[in-house]
Amino acid sequence: MDYYYVNTHSQNNGDHEVHKAGCIYFPNGNNMPLGVFSTCFDAIQAARSHYNKSNGCAICCALCHTR
């Protein structure tokens, strides 16, 4: 189980990226804690309750990253 965060600032395409704690692309100061989840899919679903257009980080949540 991992702790996840969502970036409160959107990317140029409007996505709010979801990151695992410790990711090298973790957005310092621009994140909202989501909590502990067993999969990135559950974390993305939680992020979408705040930001409809949420996506997994290509590095730490590659299974949940869509292009």
N, C-alpha and C positions, 0 to 999 in steps of 0.2 A: 504494500500500500504506500502511496506517495501523497505528499501535500502539493496541491495545485493552486495557482494564481491566474488571474486574467489581467491582461494589460488594459488599463483604463483609457489609454490613448489608442485610437485605431490606426491601422496601417493605411497606406495610400489607397488601397482597394476597399477600405471600410471594415476590414476584419479586426476583431479584437482577439489577439493571440493568447492561448492558454499555455502556461509553462509549468513544469515541475519545479519544485524548490531545488536550487542548485544549478539550474540551467545556465550555460554561459551567456545566453541572450536574455536572461531574466531582467525585466524592466525596473531598475532601481527607482523607487519613489513613485512609479506610475502603475501600481498594481493593486488589485483587490484580492484578498484571500478567499479561496473557494472552499477549502477544507481537504480532508483526506479521502481519497477514492482508490478503488482497486484497479480501475482502468481509466485511460484518458477519455474514453467515450462517455463515462459518467461525469467526468469533470467538464467536458464540453457541454453536456446537457445542463449542468448547473450554471455554467457561464452564460448560456443562452437565456436563462431567466433574467439576466441583467442586460446582456447585449445580444440581440437576436442574431447578429452576424458574428459568431465566434468560430475560431478555427484553431487547431492544434499547431504548436510550434513545429517547424520542419525538423528541428534537431532533437528536442526532448520528447516530443509527442508525435513522432513520425507516422505512427499508425492512424492517427486522427487528423493528420494534415491533408487538406485538399487544395488543389491548385486552382 
